[in-house]
Amino acid sequence: MKGNSFLKTIKILAIFVLAGLCSSNAFAQNRSISGTVVDNQGIPVIGASVIVVGNSTIGTITDLDGKYTLSVPSGSSISVSFIGYETQVIAVGNQSVINVILSEDSEFLEETVVVGYGVQKKSDLTGSVASVNGDDFLSRSTTNAAAAIQGKAAGVQILNMSGAPGQGSSIRVRGYSSNGGNLGPLLIVDGLKVNNIDYLDPEMIESMEILKDAASAAIYGAEAGNGVVLITTKSGASNNGKSSITYGLKMTNQFMGKVDAYITDAQEYIDYVRMKGGQIDALLEQYHYDGTSTNWFKETFEPSWTKQHTLTIQGGNNNGHYLTSFNYVDDNGMVKGDYDTYNRLGVTINADYNIYKWLTLGTNLSVTNTKTKSVSQQSNFSSVFGAVCQIDPLTPFYYTDPSQFKPEMLNAYNRGEHIMRDENGWYATSKYSDSPNGHPFIQRDRNKNQYGSNLRINGTIYANITPFKGLVITSRFGSRITQSNSHNFTEPYWGTSASNGGFSTNYSISANVNTGMYYQWENFANYNVDLGKHSIGAMAGMSYINQTNDNASISANDPDLMTGYEPNMQYINYIKSNIMKTVSNSPSRSASISYFGRLTYSYDNRYNLQANFRADAFDSSKLAKRSRWGYFPSFSAGWTISNESFVRDNISRNVLSFLKLRASWGRNGNINVLNNYPYDATLSLNSAWFQYHVEDGELSLGSAPNGIANPDLKWETSDQVDVGLDARLFNNRLTFAADWYIKDTKGLLVSIPLPVEVGVSSVMKNAGSIRNTGFEFELGWKDVIGEFSYGINGNLSFLKNKVTYLDELAGRITASRGGVSGTDNPIHTVFEEGQPIWYFEGYRFLGVDSATGAAKIDDVNKDGVISEADMTYIGSAFPDATYGITLTAAWKGFDLTVFGTGTVGNDIFNCVSRAGDPFRNGLRYFYKNSWSESNKNAKLPDPRQVVTDWHFFGSSACLFDGSFFKIKQMQLGYSLPRTILQKVRLSNLRLFVSLDDMITFTKYPGLDPETATTTATGGMGFDAGSYPTMKKVLFGVTVTL
Amino acid sequence: MSLGFVACNQDLLEIPQKGVTTIDNFYQTDEDAESALTAMYANWAAGMMTTVGAPGNFIPWYALFNLCGDDFRSAGKQYGASDFYGELNEFRYDSQNTVVEPVYSRYYSMIYYANLVIDHFKDGTSATMKRCVAEARTLRAYCHMMLAIGWGAAPLADHLLGANENLPNYEGGQKGLLEWAAKECEEAAADLDERKSTADKDGAVKFTKGVAWTVAGKAYLFAGNYAKARENLKKVIDSGKYALVPTERWAENFHASGDGNEEKILDVNFVYTTARTNNQLSLRSKWQQLNSWCWRTDRLASFPSWIGIAVGWGCCAIPYEFAQEFLENDGDSPRRKASFLTPDEFMYEMEWYAGSQELSQEEKEKDPKRGIINTDGLYGNNIYMPLKNMPIKEDVTNNSRTFGYTNQLVFRYAEVLLMYAEVAAVDGDADGLGLKCLNDIQRRAGAPVTALTLDNVKKEKGFEMWLECCRWPDQIRWGDTEKLKNHGNKIPSLKDAYFTDGEATHRLYVTYSYPNGEGYSAFQEKHKLFPYPYSAMQTNPNLQQNPGWE
């Protein structure tokens, strides 16, 4: 629809331009000229336009041999142009034969786009591909490659589930097309399929292409149902063969943004507990409350630093290029002490070389080692963030003497329980509230010796063989070697007497070692031939993938676990010999075989057609033999309207440089949902145990089926139609792209809850469908005014998502109650036909009876009582729209980037505030907006009346608009003038300062709407206390030698 | 290139699954029958003992059949703590209550595992196969009996169900389902082992003839078929394989030392073993129940050393009226003293800490290391402190104080005797066996001996079988629901004036709160049956909800 009005605008413009141009039509004496137009290599250019300058009504195009003849007024000049070539203007003078050699427009040629198993000119694309340039990844404070594309491409949503150091981001392409957790796109880095891109230094990325529509992605078949992300890392080639050494340093100071989302003031807390009817005054007297008012956020967090060093050496010549880079990240999060840290050391070596004219060899290698320590969040029990949100401000951060202890704490202390402390004192247990999370430092310290490390070696080597012109045969071998280790050692502790997570009397220890070996071998051939106006391309190939994993783990727990407890004894080796250990090891392998092909045809640079096909077969751990093969076709077409003569003859290229309409249909699959022989119900051998003897407890082992089989299981299939329009106007200063798509995903794997009486809870079936539809817009403007250049890029995506079918046996699927385990909150999300996926189902809060302060809950079924039957749609965690805006400006040596991104229309359910204990702390919002005798027009009811009311705390009163706009980056840089640099033999020196994630516009009263979610399936939008995005001040320098 | 195309052989995609075998090769031999039966027992043990599946339900079936009775008060930290208990106890629950749901689904899960044995080996000819099928049938009958008691005409799952099979409510109604269960047991009994003797502990942790007769007797009794109930219960009595433990060992029935003793007909067996990890073991142990049944020791001035668990959750209190009646009947009988403590017993006779008994009464009265130190007191408790199910040292291993390794009691001989006494009181006691049964219980308890009347049996069963899943179903069966109306109305908190008001000596007193509103009236007609869980109603369109819960 937007496209239509856009077309209208173009028409009006065209009429205007035509009128202007035609008015200067003049009559003069004519002379005949002729000639041949060829390219640099002497090949005729077919269809090049030859036009009289100043009179575009006089012109022609070259024929199949590149020849033309034209009658022109004497004294005129001709303009010879062809798309992709630099336009030449030649004065006719006395010449009657004018031969023209067109040289390729280098700027235009560079606009190629990486597609599966090949490269295409952007102008030839018939599918929907978002391309993010490496410049967008430079000088960012984020250490994560996925996070760096947030807000940069329409139709691509980045989910940051946590702001903690080293936490990866999730990518969603065109919505949510599965009911399960496997919604991420296929990730391919330099031709190598990878599990995640957390290991990549964003600065190493040359470009990132997101294949959004099914036609583009179909070449990846059964794995492409959630889109494909192709990443090309820097190779040294773009440096034009110049050698350079670049060093970059980024120092980021990061800190907690919001410290008053929860009640942090003692007087407010006391007041609120009184409002809830908690008998706090007696307690204040009993414990001789001394006026303590602790802001737990300020005590738990402190500003910290992230350091990033990058050293890049690159060079090359006509025959080859190389690039090697070292990257080091040392990120220490805002929790006091070194408990949330991320360290990464990465080395990249990329090289290519033309051995012979017909043979190019290349290699990409990246070696990364990471180590991550993290603190707990998003849990009802045992979470640092749960603790800091729920504890009361009356409690001091430390007790310095046992006489200050709460009686239970003193009892525990006298019993010899492990009361945690540091050099400042004992971590104080509240005398007032009894949250199972206890003191945040208890949750921090419990797992202080927990860490995970990952070594990844990713490499590809390839050979391109060109036996004759037009044919390139590629053989590419890629491998990933992964080695990951994790260690954990947990001490007993006493935090509160709460039943879950309040205390533990056990030590526990665990260690895991995983080694993985993945390789893929791909062989494919690209053949391109131009026959006059006909351009034909073909590609065919095959791939074999093999992956093996070998994991071993060991763990044990016991109150009397180790032979010693000093830090140097906290290893598996020193477990007491009589302790039962859990050990596991079961090597696994998976494999797949694929054949794929592509045909492209274009006529006269106006009409493009493309067809893709892929056949995939997966191993028996995923699919039964009889349903092993899947076939994935796609078709697409493009019409470059701007190359039609009726446009070219009538509209100046300076006004409309490029206009293309494209449409595609394709089919993809999602195989990620199938793992571990899901179609098979076999006998679980001797895994059940029972003791028939009272005295000795000897074990007897038994076997039973592990479920009910469904051998017909298949992958999920997505069919997608995409219609798009690309335009460049005003000398390419304005770029515009719009896409509309409709994506139907069928065969969702649904765990069909069986009738309870069957005795087996569920069976897996392909029994659901989702429809995602959306509009995507990208609009860019760039211009140069003297020494001042600037640009604006914006993108906007609308998304609608609906479950279109769900097997009636499944009825409706509800995710875990309360969003996080262990809460009695009745709120849950539901997957149900006719609704958006995983919508929030809860009670509808209608407001407050201003006379009594009572909460009004919607009695949906009008039966006079509020019961679970009254739970209904109250919102959805998925945004209606996401957008991003980037402003850039440069003047002399200064550069400025301001970048923001946001969402519209998503909801967040805050489950920190809850029914039950009136002493538990919660969102300040609830205190500020509650009914009281003096505030009868309040939004929220009398706290006393709802203090134990799960209907209220499971209602829309706790659901908030999660829309936000966050200014992710405000960066100012200054590059020193060359005149100064040359004196110190530097080619570039740039200093920059940036304020990242500094300003968030939102109505959400909790910490950070962006990270306020759990990662569980159906757990989107539940905030149980999550690690917010830290605010950051970044100082950086880049020096190039 | 061509090399690439040829290289791929589809055999590369054949990856055998580890740790499994095909179902087709199983269910053939005697060994397979034993193995399938063991899987059934494993599932039964998990379902009867653990918390798997839903948060914080402790032992759901045990909670469900105790919590609604007039002999129980949901207590704990405060109103709303462990609210799934409070919801049941105060009749505030609905079909999503996290105790109701898992009990229902676990019974059907147990039935599924039983049906795996029955359907695959029902035509088996060997003695082993016949016994395995008989054990599975008895377990299946037990589950259906409990379903009938709880839900009425629950669906009858007498075969392995297909994935899409939606059973309707049992057409014969509650009574019919009870009688079906009873008949199953009668038929199965022939192929079952019999407990070897009263000393045969292993014979008390599996489905034996004694269990089958007990289930049959109980099911017939609940169906009102006294003749058949008498016939089956008498078989248990006549078998001579069971006996009441002597008075001084009465309390042992509820602790680890009583596992499989002569009075036990069926225990869910669980023995600490180093062959499984603590985590695996905890999923079989009743540690959450031990915690919930243990006092809130964190609110006491010291930690009585004989208690097995450091900090209990204090979810169980004994209602004042019931305790008072018990005390008036039993006085200081050993049974009463092992069931609950009077204020003086709690404050002065109990050992609070090593050496606490050596103080004089005067010193004890001023002893700061005893009493209820927390000024909120013990929510839900009145002046009597429950003791029967308190975890003591022997109930937990020295390996971990919070892990319980006591068997879960399902049936003991005392219940059989009391059921027989009831049958005799209603249906005649020509040979005097009914009176003997009643009097044997009374004598053993140290309580007064009475005549055989239904009222006396009711009273005796209430005291003897307190917190053994009898009182609530009996009250519904007998129509004695008057007292249930007070549930959740006036909630006591037990406090110690020595700490709350700074009095010179200890003094226990009770304050009351009305969290459900004053004059709250709990029990309604619909509560006679539990609602079919929300999840069951969602998945089975043929299931008819119970009256009042629609």
Interface residues (C-beta under 8 A of the other chain):
Chain A: Q279 A282 L283 Q286 P407 E408 N411 A412 N414 R415 E417 D434 I473 S475 S497 S499 N500 F503 T505 N506 W521 E522 N523 A525 G541 M542 Y544 N546 S555 A556 N557 D558 P559 D560 N578 M580 K581 T582 S586 S588 R589 S590 A591 S592 I593 A617 F618 D619 S620 S621 K625 R628 Y677 D680 A681 T682 L683 S684 L685 N686 S687 A688 W689 F690 Q691 Y692 H693 V694 E695 D696 G697 L699 S700 L701 G702 S703 A704 P705 N706 I708 I752 P753 L754 P755 V756 E757 V758 G759 V760 S761 V763 L809 G811 R812 S821 G822 T823 D824 P826 S867 E868 A915 G916 D917 V947 T948
Chain B: M1 L3 G4 F5 A7 C8 Q10 L12 L13 E14 I15 P16 Q17 K18 G19 V20 T21 T22 I23 N25 F26 D32 E34 S35 A36 L37 T38 A39 M40 Y41 A42 N43 A45 P55 G56 K77 Q78 Y79 G80 A81 D83 F84 D94 S95 Q96 T98 Y104 S105 Y108 S109 M110 I111 Y112 Y113 N115 L116 P155 A157 L161 G162 A163 N164 E165 N166 L167 K201 D202 A204 V205 K206 D259 G260 D267 N269 F270 V271 Y272 T273 T274 A275 R276 T277 N278 N279 Q280 N291 R296 T297 D298 R299 L300 S302 F303 A310 V311 W313 I373 N374 T375 D376 N399 S400 R401 T402 N407 P515 P533 Y534 S535 A536 Q538 T539 N540 L543
